[in-house]
Amino acid sequence: MTNGNANAAKVGGLTDLIDLSLDATTAGAAKPDPKMLHQAMATAAVTDAALCVHVGDDRGSDVEAARAAGWRSIWIPRR
């Protein structure tokens, strides 16, 4: 998931690791809005938020938003 227009599935070296990519425009909401997280679950056909993990570099938009939506999260701070 990205609030920008990047397609993570097309980033070199990641194409074999990513099954889907969701941007804020497609989702109709941007992180930390839980609508984006719910859209990601619907797109992936996942009904239990406890099965979801969000990896992100922004503590508020990524980590705290994911936890508030019932997801687990991993924070990778920017350098």
Residue pairs with C-beta under 8 A, 6 or more apart in sequence:
1 21
1 22
1 23
1 27
1 31
1 36
1 37
1 40
1 54
2 8
2 21
2 22
2 23
2 24
3 23
3 24
3 30
3 31
3 61
4 23
4 24
5 23
5 25
6 23
7 21
7 23
8 14
8 18
8 21
9 15
9 18
9 19
9 20
9 21
10 21
19 44
20 40
20 43
20 44
22 36
22 39
22 40
22 43
24 30
24 31
24 36
26 39
27 35
27 36
27 39
27 40
28 35
28 39
29 35
29 36
29 39
30 36
30 61
31 37
31 56
31 58
31 61
31 62
31 65
32 60
32 61
32 62
32 64
32 65
32 68
33 65
34 65
34 68
34 69
37 49
37 52
37 54
37 65
37 66
37 69
37 71
38 69
40 52
41 47
41 49
41 52
46 52
49 69
49 70
49 71
50 70
50 71
50 72
52 66
52 70
52 71
52 72
53 66
53 71
53 72
53 73
53 74
54 62
54 63
54 65
54 66
54 71
54 72
54 73
54 74
55 62
55 73
55 74
55 76
56 62
56 63
56 66
56 73
56 74
56 75
56 76
57 75
57 76
57 77
57 78
59 75
59 77
62 73
62 75
63 73
63 74
63 75
64 73
66 72
66 73
67 73
